[in-house]
Amino acid sequence: MRSARLLRIMLLLQQGRTATAQSLADQVEVSVRTIYRDIGALGAAGVPLWTETGPGGGIRLLDGWQSALTGMTGTETSALMLLGMPSIAADLGLSDATAAAESKLLGALPVPLRASAQLWRDRVHVDVPGWFTVPAANDVVPVLARAVLSGREIEMGYRGGRRVVGPLGLVVKASVWYLVATRGKRILSFRVDRIGSVTESANPVIRPEGFDLAQWWNTSMAEFDRSLLTYACRVRLSDSAIRALPRVIGATAMPATAPRDDDGWTTVDLMLESEAVALGQLIALGGGVRVLEPTSLRRSLRDLASNIALDNR
């Protein structure tokens, strides 16, 4: 247990920043007194540590010193192999660099870890694009990636106009790339396959304080999904239909739970996208759904069921 903690402390210091005893204690979840004992143990083992007391002081490794240890377990190394996504690397223009980095990583590992990582790489493949889809044009992704990393504004063609935006990050969802960027005081997302020419600017991007790309994207997608749900309907559902409902309408549209009536059915109020979408979703519940309102949806569902029955006689 202590050896693992000593290795973690050394790897934290190896990142090149001066750390206080308190910050190290917080990260490895021990007391400051324990950190001081561990630092003493590392020094006694020959790790060249430099310490300074007082304001602005701390603990750091001697400049340029690196441990030969990776500190990685077999499971952690194998997990890195699962990050390989050739299509994403290709879109970013990093296919050769990714292959080279992977080879170097494997070559630097001890033999037991190398064998485990190679096994995962050879037997698990991540296929990002969806079925029956043609890959979108992603020629500008490398340019956008440079702008994101350099923190510079760009001027781009988008839907017939020119827009100046501040790139904050790139997101790939179901093989479709999106640029997340500031435009004025707003943060927006743009489909990359709709972006035309891109001109890089010397103007720096002012990143919103505390901006987290993954958190913003998840929140934005949830809000978008909810914004589509504008069609209200009331239905009665059997127990089997209630169980199938999340799969049919999605988690975002799931209503609050309601008690069953005397017949064992449940009446729920749903918000769906439109009558046409509701019709397609509810028909999947088969005989376990009864539409109460609106009348137009009840009539459409009845007619569709009748037509299906007639076609299968």
C-alpha positions as CSV (number, residue, x, y, z in Angstrom):
1,M,0.0,0.0,0.0
2,R,2.8,2.4,1.0
3,S,4.9,1.6,-2.1
4,A,1.9,2.4,-4.4
5,R,1.5,5.7,-2.6
6,L,5.2,6.6,-2.8
7,L,5.1,5.8,-6.6
8,R,2.0,8.0,-7.0
9,I,3.6,10.9,-5.1
10,M,6.7,10.6,-7.3
11,L,4.6,10.6,-10.5
12,L,2.7,13.7,-9.3
13,L,5.9,15.5,-8.7
14,Q,7.3,14.3,-12.1
15,Q,4.7,16.5,-13.8
16,G,7.2,19.3,-13.3
17,R,5.2,21.6,-10.9
18,T,6.1,22.5,-7.3
19,A,3.5,21.0,-5.0
20,T,2.7,21.8,-1.3
21,A,2.6,19.0,1.2
22,Q,-1.1,19.8,1.7
23,S,-1.9,19.5,-2.0
24,L,-0.1,16.1,-2.2
25,A,-2.0,15.0,1.0
26,D,-5.3,15.9,-0.6
27,Q,-4.5,14.1,-3.9
28,V,-3.3,10.8,-2.2
29,E,-5.8,11.1,0.7
30,V,-3.4,10.9,3.6
31,S,-2.4,13.4,6.3
32,V,0.3,16.1,5.8
33,R,2.4,14.3,8.5
34,T,2.3,11.1,6.3
35,I,3.4,13.1,3.3
36,Y,6.4,14.4,5.1
37,R,7.4,10.9,6.1
38,D,6.9,9.7,2.5
39,I,9.0,12.6,1.2
40,G,11.7,11.6,3.6
41,A,11.5,8.0,2.4
42,L,11.8,9.0,-1.2
43,G,14.8,11.1,-0.5
44,A,16.5,8.3,1.4
45,A,15.8,6.0,-1.6
46,G,17.8,8.4,-3.9
47,V,15.0,10.4,-5.5
48,P,16.4,14.0,-5.9
49,L,13.8,16.1,-4.1
50,W,14.1,19.9,-3.6
51,T,12.0,21.5,-0.8
52,E,11.6,25.1,0.2
53,T,9.6,26.4,3.2
54,G,7.6,29.6,3.5
55,P,5.2,31.4,1.1
56,G,5.7,30.3,-2.5
57,G,7.7,27.2,-1.4
58,G,6.9,23.6,-1.8
59,I,8.3,20.2,-2.9
60,R,9.5,19.4,-6.4
61,L,11.9,17.0,-8.2
62,L,15.3,18.2,-9.4
63,D,14.9,19.7,-12.9
64,G,15.3,17.2,-15.7
65,W,15.0,14.1,-13.5
66,Q,12.6,11.4,-14.7
67,S,11.8,8.0,-13.2
68,A,12.1,5.0,-15.5
69,L,8.9,3.7,-14.0
70,T,5.6,4.3,-15.8
71,G,3.5,3.6,-12.6
72,M,0.9,1.9,-14.8
73,T,-0.8,-1.3,-14.0
74,G,-1.7,-3.9,-16.6
75,T,-5.4,-2.9,-16.6
76,E,-4.5,0.8,-17.0
77,T,-2.2,0.0,-19.9
78,S,-4.8,-2.2,-21.6
79,A,-7.3,0.6,-21.2
80,L,-5.0,2.9,-23.2
81,M,-5.2,0.5,-26.1
82,L,-9.0,0.8,-26.1
83,L,-8.6,4.6,-26.8
84,G,-7.5,3.8,-30.4
85,M,-10.1,5.1,-32.8
86,P,-8.6,5.1,-36.3
87,S,-11.4,7.1,-37.9
88,I,-11.2,9.9,-35.4
89,A,-7.4,10.0,-35.7
90,A,-7.7,10.1,-39.5
91,D,-10.2,13.1,-39.3
92,L,-7.7,15.0,-37.2
93,G,-4.8,14.2,-39.5
94,L,-3.1,12.2,-36.8
95,S,-3.1,8.6,-38.2
96,D,0.7,8.4,-38.5
97,A,1.3,10.1,-35.2
98,T,-1.2,7.8,-33.4
99,A,0.4,4.7,-34.9
100,A,3.9,5.9,-33.9
101,A,2.8,6.8,-30.4
102,E,1.1,3.4,-29.9
103,S,4.3,1.6,-31.0
104,K,6.4,3.7,-28.7
105,L,4.1,3.0,-25.8
106,L,4.2,-0.7,-26.4
107,G,7.9,-0.7,-26.8
108,A,8.5,1.2,-23.6
109,L,6.4,-1.2,-21.5
110,P,7.8,-4.1,-19.5
111,V,7.2,-7.4,-21.3
112,P,4.2,-8.6,-19.1
113,L,2.4,-5.3,-19.6
114,R,3.2,-5.2,-23.3
115,A,1.7,-8.6,-23.9
116,S,-1.5,-7.7,-22.0
117,A,-1.9,-4.4,-24.0
118,Q,-1.2,-6.1,-27.3
119,L,-3.9,-8.7,-26.6
120,W,-6.5,-6.0,-26.0
121,R,-5.4,-4.1,-29.1
122,D,-5.6,-7.2,-31.3
123,R,-9.0,-8.5,-30.0
124,V,-11.1,-5.3,-29.4
125,H,-11.8,-2.9,-32.2
126,V,-13.8,0.4,-31.8
127,D,-15.9,1.1,-34.9
128,V,-17.2,4.6,-34.6
129,P,-19.3,5.3,-37.7
130,G,-22.9,4.1,-37.6
131,W,-24.6,1.6,-39.9
132,F,-25.7,2.5,-43.4
133,T,-24.2,6.0,-43.2
134,V,-21.8,7.7,-45.5
135,P,-18.9,9.4,-43.7
136,A,-19.3,13.2,-43.6
137,A,-16.8,15.5,-45.2
138,N,-14.3,16.4,-42.4
139,D,-11.5,18.1,-44.4
140,V,-11.5,21.1,-42.1
141,V,-11.2,19.2,-38.9
142,P,-7.4,19.5,-38.7
143,V,-7.6,23.2,-39.2
144,L,-10.3,23.6,-36.5
145,A,-8.2,21.4,-34.2
146,R,-5.2,23.7,-34.6
147,A,-7.4,26.7,-33.8
148,V,-8.8,25.0,-30.8
149,L,-5.4,24.2,-29.4
150,S,-3.8,27.5,-30.2
151,G,-6.7,29.5,-28.8
152,R,-7.2,31.7,-31.8
153,E,-10.4,33.0,-33.4
154,I,-11.4,31.8,-36.9
155,E,-13.5,33.2,-39.7
156,M,-15.5,30.4,-41.4
157,G,-18.1,30.0,-44.1
158,Y,-21.3,28.5,-42.6
159,R,-24.6,28.1,-44.4
160,G,-23.9,30.7,-47.0
161,G,-22.5,33.4,-44.7
162,R,-19.2,34.3,-43.0
163,R,-18.9,34.0,-39.2
164,V,-16.2,34.9,-36.8
165,V,-16.1,32.5,-33.8
166,G,-13.9,31.6,-30.9
167,P,-13.2,27.8,-31.0
168,L,-13.5,26.2,-27.6
169,G,-13.5,22.5,-28.5
170,L,-14.4,19.7,-30.9
171,V,-16.9,17.0,-30.2
172,V,-17.6,13.8,-32.3
173,K,-20.9,12.1,-31.9
174,A,-22.0,9.1,-34.0
175,S,-19.1,9.9,-36.4
176,V,-20.3,13.5,-36.9
177,W,-18.0,16.3,-35.8
178,Y,-19.2,19.5,-34.1
179,L,-17.3,22.7,-33.4
180,V,-18.2,24.3,-30.0
181,A,-17.3,28.0,-30.2
182,T,-18.2,31.4,-28.8
183,R,-20.0,33.9,-31.0
184,G,-20.4,37.2,-29.2
185,K,-21.6,36.3,-25.7
186,R,-23.2,33.0,-26.7
187,I,-21.7,29.5,-26.9
188,L,-22.9,27.5,-29.9
189,S,-22.2,24.3,-31.7
190,F,-21.7,24.0,-35.5
191,R,-21.7,20.9,-37.6
192,V,-18.3,20.6,-39.2
193,D,-19.6,19.1,-42.4
194,R,-21.5,22.4,-43.0
195,I,-18.4,24.5,-42.5
196,G,-16.8,25.8,-45.7
197,S,-13.4,27.6,-45.8
198,V,-11.7,28.5,-42.6
199,T,-9.3,31.4,-42.1
200,E,-7.3,31.5,-38.9
201,S,-7.0,34.8,-37.0
202,A,-4.4,36.2,-34.7
203,N,-7.0,37.3,-32.2
204,P,-7.0,35.2,-29.0
205,V,-10.1,33.4,-27.9
206,I,-11.5,34.6,-24.5
207,R,-12.6,31.3,-22.9
208,P,-15.5,31.6,-20.5
209,E,-14.4,31.1,-16.9
210,G,-14.8,27.6,-15.7
211,F,-15.9,26.3,-19.1
212,D,-16.0,22.5,-19.3
213,L,-16.5,21.1,-22.8
214,A,-18.0,17.7,-21.8
215,Q,-20.4,19.3,-19.3
216,W,-21.5,22.0,-21.7
217,W,-22.2,19.4,-24.4
218,N,-24.2,17.1,-22.2
219,T,-26.3,20.0,-20.9
220,S,-26.8,21.4,-24.4
221,M,-27.9,18.0,-25.8
222,A,-30.3,17.5,-22.9
223,E,-31.9,20.9,-23.4
224,F,-32.1,20.3,-27.2
225,D,-33.9,17.0,-26.6
226,R,-36.4,18.6,-24.2
227,S,-37.0,21.5,-26.6
228,L,-38.4,19.0,-29.2
229,L,-41.1,17.6,-26.8
230,T,-44.0,19.9,-27.6
231,Y,-46.8,17.4,-28.4
232,A,-49.0,16.5,-25.4
233,C,-51.0,13.3,-25.2
234,R,-52.6,11.1,-22.5
235,V,-52.5,7.3,-22.7
236,R,-53.3,4.2,-20.7
237,L,-50.6,1.6,-20.5
238,S,-50.4,-2.0,-19.4
239,D,-47.6,-3.2,-17.2
240,S,-45.6,-4.6,-20.2
241,A,-46.0,-1.3,-22.0
242,I,-44.8,0.7,-19.0
243,R,-41.7,-1.4,-18.9
244,A,-41.1,-0.9,-22.6
245,L,-41.8,2.8,-22.6
246,P,-38.2,4.1,-21.8
247,R,-36.9,2.1,-24.8
248,V,-39.7,3.4,-27.1
249,I,-39.8,7.1,-26.3
250,G,-36.3,7.6,-24.7
251,A,-35.3,8.7,-21.2
252,T,-35.8,12.4,-21.8
253,A,-39.5,12.0,-22.5
254,M,-40.2,9.7,-19.6
255,P,-43.1,11.0,-17.4
256,A,-43.3,10.8,-13.7
257,T,-44.5,7.5,-12.4
258,A,-48.3,7.1,-11.7
259,P,-50.2,4.5,-9.7
260,R,-52.1,1.7,-11.5
261,D,-55.9,1.8,-11.7
262,D,-58.2,-1.0,-10.7
263,D,-57.7,-2.7,-14.0
264,G,-54.0,-2.8,-13.5
265,W,-53.3,-0.2,-16.2
266,T,-51.6,3.2,-15.7
267,T,-52.7,6.6,-17.1
268,V,-49.8,8.8,-18.0
269,D,-49.4,12.2,-19.7
270,L,-46.6,12.3,-22.3
271,M,-44.8,15.1,-24.1
272,L,-43.5,13.8,-27.5
273,E,-42.2,15.5,-30.6
274,S,-45.3,15.5,-32.9
275,E,-48.3,13.5,-33.7
276,A,-46.5,11.6,-36.4
277,V,-43.6,10.7,-34.1
278,A,-46.0,9.8,-31.3
279,L,-47.9,7.5,-33.7
280,G,-44.7,5.7,-34.7
281,Q,-43.6,5.3,-31.0
282,L,-46.9,4.2,-29.5
283,I,-47.6,1.6,-32.2
284,A,-44.5,-0.2,-31.0
285,L,-46.3,-0.8,-27.7
286,G,-48.8,-3.0,-29.5
287,G,-51.9,-3.9,-27.5
288,G,-50.5,-2.4,-24.3
289,V,-51.5,1.2,-25.2
290,R,-54.8,3.0,-25.2
291,V,-54.8,6.6,-26.4
292,L,-57.2,8.8,-24.4
293,E,-56.5,12.2,-26.0
294,P,-56.1,13.9,-28.3
295,T,-58.8,12.4,-30.5
296,S,-56.8,12.9,-33.7
297,L,-54.0,10.7,-32.3
298,R,-56.5,8.0,-31.1
299,R,-58.1,8.0,-34.6
300,S,-54.7,7.8,-36.3
301,L,-53.5,4.9,-34.1
302,R,-56.8,3.0,-34.7
303,D,-56.6,3.5,-38.5
304,L,-52.9,2.4,-38.6
305,A,-53.7,-0.7,-36.6
306,S,-56.6,-1.5,-38.8
307,N,-54.5,-1.1,-42.0
308,I,-51.8,-3.4,-40.5
309,A,-54.4,-6.0,-39.7
310,L,-56.0,-5.8,-43.2
311,D,-52.6,-6.1,-44.9
312,N,-51.8,-9.3,-42.9
313,R,-55.1,-11.2,-43.5
